[in-house]
Amino acid sequence: MDLGIRGKKGIVCAGSKGLGRGCAEALAAAGVDLVLNARGAEALEKTAAQIAETFGVSVTPVAADIATEEGRTMVLDAAGDVDILVNNAGGPPPGVWSDWDREDFIAALDANMLSPIAMMKATLPGMIDRRFGRVVNITSVSVRAPIPQLGLSNSARAGLTGYVAGTARQVAANNVTINNLLPGIHATDRADALDAAVVARDGVTLDEARAARQATIPAHRYGTPEEFGQACAFLCSIHAGFIVGQNILIDGGAANLTV
C-alpha cells in the first residue's frame, strides 16, 4: 500500500533502537525524511546512517534528551516544519508504591507526559496551517490496564492520554490527527529490563522469566519493533485521517478489554 507520505518530514523521538527505530524504519520505507532523536550519540549516528542508506531518505540525527527544554529545542531547530511527529521516551523504573517520592513522579511526568505535550504544542500550529499533520504517541498498555509495578508509568502516561483525548478532537478538522499506540511487551531493551527485574525478584533464570511472561500473552510471543512500526506508519498515512484520538492496543491480546 502506498501510504501517500513520500517527501513528508517527520520527527521520531527515542528512535535509535526498539520501538522508536521500528517506527523510523517504517516511515523511511514510506519515503519520509526524518529527524531522528535519541540520547546516545553513537547508537543514534549508526542507526541514522543505516536507515538513510537502506531507504534513500534524509535522516538527520540529533543527540539530545527530549525530556529537557534544551533537548527539545535542538530537535525542533534541526527539523523545521514537520508533518509527522512520533513521541517516544523510555519508561520510568518499576517498583512498588512505597519506592516513589515526589521527585520520581516529576521525572516521570517530564519524560512521559510533559515532553510529548511540549512537542505537540510546538509542531501542531504548522501542521494546522498546512492542513496535514500526524502525531503518534507511543504510550503503554498500562493506560488501559494499569500494571501494578509500573505506577510511575501508569500515572504519567494516563495524564498524556487525557490531554490527547481533548486536543485530538480540537485539531481534527484541519486534517491533523493525534493517536496513541499502546504497546504490550515487545522484544526491546524495555522487555529485557522488566524480565531482569523478575529474575532479581524471583531468583529464576532469564529464559524462565521470559517464558512465564510469554505464556500470559495469547500470541505466545513478544511483539517485534518492525510490526509495531508498520502500525505507526499507517497512522501517519493519508489513509488514517478519520482515526482521531484513539488508543490502539498492540499487545498480542494480553489485555482482554471490552471497551
Summary of the structure (lengths in Angstrom):
residues: 259
radius of gyration: 17.7
end to end distance: 29.6
largest distance: 55.9
contacts: 904
relative contact order: 0.15
helix: 53%
strand: 15%
